[in-house]
Amino acid sequence: MDVRVQDYLDDKLQSPADLESLDTLLEAVRNSQQLLKQQLDVAKREHDSTVRETEQHAQSVQTRGRAFQKEQHDIDQRLLIVTQSETSDEAVQKFEASMERLRRLDVAAGYVELLKEVDMLRRECTAQLGKSDEAALEPYRRLQRLATALHPLQEVAEGAAPHLLDHIVRQVEVLRETIRESFAADLEKLLKKMGWPKALDTIPLALQQEWSNVMFRLLDLQRPELEKLEQSNVDRTTNFEPPALLPLKIMVQALEQRFTYHFSGNRPTNRLDKPEYFLQHVLDLVSGYADFLHEAMQPLLTRHFRSTDLAFTPAYMDATSAFITALLPMLRRKLVSFTQQIDGQSQLLSHLAHEIMSFDTTLQDTYAFAPVSPTMPFRGLAYFLLDTCGYFQQWLTGERDFALSRYHAIVEAPEAGELDYDSVGADTTKPTNMAINVNDLLETITDRYRTLSSFSGKLRFLIDVQIAIFDMFHQRLHASLEAYLAMTSSVGRTMHGLSREDQAELQGVKGLDRLCRVFGSAEYLERAMRDWSDDVFFVEMWDELQDRARKRNSIS
């Protein structure tokens, strides 16, 4: 008997009472056997079906393989005939070369279609100029959008078709210049009717609509470029300089002609020792046209830029700031030619730098000029002169030499060591004349570079000029004190061979007076330095220095 059957019976028949359920047990076994037979029959049928399907699939694959081989053979034969080749590999190479030529032809056809579209837009724009300026701008905008869309596509294609993109970009630039010249001519005609550059209070009523139309067309033409420039300078760094608005750039041309007439050549107003002449002339222009700009230009700029990101840039949104921005290129060109004529003449350069910084201060204080952002101070023409044009070192050297010569003149004056009893209160130690004059010199030096926008320039001025003078004066006071101590000691009197008269000069009231001169001078300058610590200018310098030190430490 099978072991499993025996185990089953032992499990089911464990007592005589279990024999009574033997019939039931046999019936259950028969039912289970019948169910297993049914499952076995189903499994056999499924197996037979699977075997048949597998055989059919294998036959189908073999049939398709034979058909593929036959078709491949036919293709090879046709390739051999078409390409006039002797082997299949040679035929495939020739066929692939033909397909590559077709692909290039298809690409070339696409290029031609694109060039036709560019030429069509250019012709359409040119044809509308002078007839309907608004209609002329539409094809130009489409062409500009096309050129803008091609840049990322070229990057994805790893720089493909550079000549095509360059051609389209140049077409956009040429077309823009054509439109600009047409719109500029319209504005120049209008300005001639208005009598520009004669100062006006407002636009004549009969010309107001034409004025608005011409202005808006020029602003519309320039707006995409301004927006692109803003997007590329989101951080608003100090190096960013907003361009002049096209309408104001055209209006300034007549003013620049006058400026060139008065401040070039041998004109009496064009003097190397009087840069304040042309700087004051520009300030007079801003002041003279301020009311006109506010009345005629400000509403147009507000309407045009109000709902755009450009509204946050004063050089676009504020009419006076926009006018000053348009005048600055003229001044920069003048400064370049002016500095070339005074190169090597430190006094003239010093005077020019002083006048330029005064000019920058006037723009900021009087007109709140901050072209990039109200929170970002104007770097000024002083930055252009000293940093961009590279005259800072020459200017610093001249200022240092003058300050040192002035210092030596102060300390070597006959009355330099005399006490000044009237300059301070009765309860304060009296300083010497030279201490007072040295402090005045240091304060004058501070005023010379206070308005510099460059932190490094301020720091160099402080270290190379002011601290250098402090060190020299400190050494002078220290040497005087050391000399007094040496001569009043027994060893010093013996070594120097002092007479009784000389010793009398170092003792008593006279000796005390000599010490008071040193102490009074030192204390006076110490109080002056404490006042410096409360000066906003030096506090800001200190904060900037600490901030830069923290950033450098965090990077390292």
Residue, then its C-alpha position, 0 to 999 in steps of 0.5 A: m500500500d502506498v505510504r500516503v494512502q496509509d497515512y491518510l487512512d490512519d488519519k481518518l480511521q483512528s477509532p472503531a467509531d470512524l468506520e461508521s463514516l467510511d461510506t462518506l469518506l469513500e464518496a469524498v475520495r471518489n468526488s476528489q478523484q473525479l475533479l482531478k480527472q477533469q482538471l487533468d483533461v483540461a490541462k491536456r487540452e490546453h497543452d495540446s492547443t499550446v503545442r499547435e499554436t507554437e508549431q503554427h507560430a514557428q511555421s509563420v516565422q519561418t515563412r516570414g523569414r523566407a519572405f524577408q530573405k526573398e524581399q531583401h534579395d530583391i532589394d539588393q538586386r534592385l540596388l545593384i541595378v539602380t546604383q550600378s554597383e557590383t556588391s550590396d555594400e557598395a550599393v548601400q553606400k551609394f544609396e545612403a549618399s543619395m539619401e543624404r543629398l536628398r536630405r540636404l536638398d530638403v533642408a536647403a528648400g526649408y532655408v529658401e522658404l525661410l529666406k523668402e519669408v524674411d524677404m517678404l516681411r522686409r518688403e512688406c515693412t518697407a512698403q508700409l513706411g510712410k503710408s501706415d507706420e503702425a502697419a509697418l511695425e507689425p511685419y518688423r515685430r514678426l521678423q524680430r520674433l522669428a529671429t528671437a525664436l531661432h536662437p534657442l533652436q540653433e543652440v539645440a541643433e548644436g550651432a547649426a546654420p550660423h550663416l542663416l541666423d546671422h543673415i536674419v539677424r542682420q536683416v532685422e538690424v537693417l530693417r530696424e535702422t530703416i524704420r528708425e530713420s523714417f520715424a526719426a525724420d518724422l520727429e525732426k520735421l515735427l521738432k522743426k515745426m515746434g522751433w526746437p531747441k527753443a525752450l517751450d512750456t508745452i506742445p502747441l495744441a495743433l501738434q499734440q496728436e502728431w507729437s504723441n503719435v511720433m513719440f509712441r512709434l519710436l518708443d514702440l520700436q525700442r521697447p523690445e530691445l529695452e525689455k530684452l536688456e532688462q531681462s539680461n540684467v535682472d540683478r541690476t548690477t552697478n555696471f548696468e547703464p540704461p540706454a537713452l530713449l530714441p525720442l530723446k536721443i533724437m531731440v538731444q542731437a540739436l543740443e549736442q550741435r550747440f554744445t560742440y559749437h561752444f565747447s570745441g576748437n578755439r572758442p573762448t568757452n572751451r578752456l582747459d582750466k574751466p571744465e565747469y563751463f561745459l558742465q554748467h551748460v549741461l545743468d542749465l539745459v536740464s534746468g531749462y527744459a525740466d518744465f517742458l519735459h514734465e508737461a510734454m514727455q512725462p505723460l507719454l512715458t507714464r502711459h507707455f511704460r506704466s504696465t511693464d517691468l520697464a516702469f521700475t527703471p527711472a531712465y525710462m519712466d521719469a522724463t527728466s532722468a531720461f533727458i539726463t541719460a540722453l545727455l550723458p553720452m555727449l558729456r562722456r565724449k567731451l571728457v575723453s577729448f578733454t582728458q587727452q588734452i590735459d594728460g600729464q597736467s595734474q592740476l588741471l586733472s584735479h580741477l576737472a575731477h573736482e568739478i565732475m564730482s560736483f556735477d554728479t552731486t548736483l544731479q543727485d541732489t537736485y534731480a534725484f538722478a538714479p537711472v538704474s533704480p531709486t535704490m541704486p545710487f548713480r555712479g556718476l561721470a567721476y567713475f567714468l573719468l577715473d575708473t573707466c578712462g583709467y585716470f584714477q592713479q594719476w589723479l590720486t598721485g596729484e592729490r597726494d603730492f599736493a596734500l603732502s606739500r601742503y602738510h610740509a608747508i604747515v609743519e615748517a611754518p614759523e608759527a607752526g608750534e605756537l599754541d592757539y588759545d582761541s580755537v578751543g574752549a577754556d576747559t580744553t587742552k590747547p592745540t598748536n597751529m600746525a595741529i589745527n591746520v593739519n586737521d583742516l587739511l585732512e578734512t579738506i582731503t575728505d571732501r575731495y573724495r567724499t562723493l566717489s562711488s568706487f569703494s576701492g577708490k575711497l579706501r585708497f585715498l584714505i590709506d595713501v593720503q590721509i593715513a600717510i599724513f597721520d603717520m607723518f604727524h604722529q612720527r613728528l610728535h613722537a620724535s619731539l617727545e623722545a627728544y625732550l625725554a632724551m635731553t632731560s635725562s642725565v645721560g642725555r644732558t651729558m651726551h648732548g652737552l647742554s648748557r645751563e641756559d639750554q637746561a633752563e629751557l627744558q625745565g619749569v614753565k618752559g619745559l611744561d609749555r613744550l610738553c603741552r604743545v605735543f600733548g595738546s596737538a595729539e589730543y586735538l587730533e584724537r578728538a578729531m578722529r573721534d568725530w570721524s567715527d560719527d561721520v556717516f561717510f566713514v561709518e558707511m566705509w567701515d560697514e562696507l569694509q566689514d561686509r566685504a571681509r565677511k563675504r571673502n571669509s565665507i567664500s574661502 
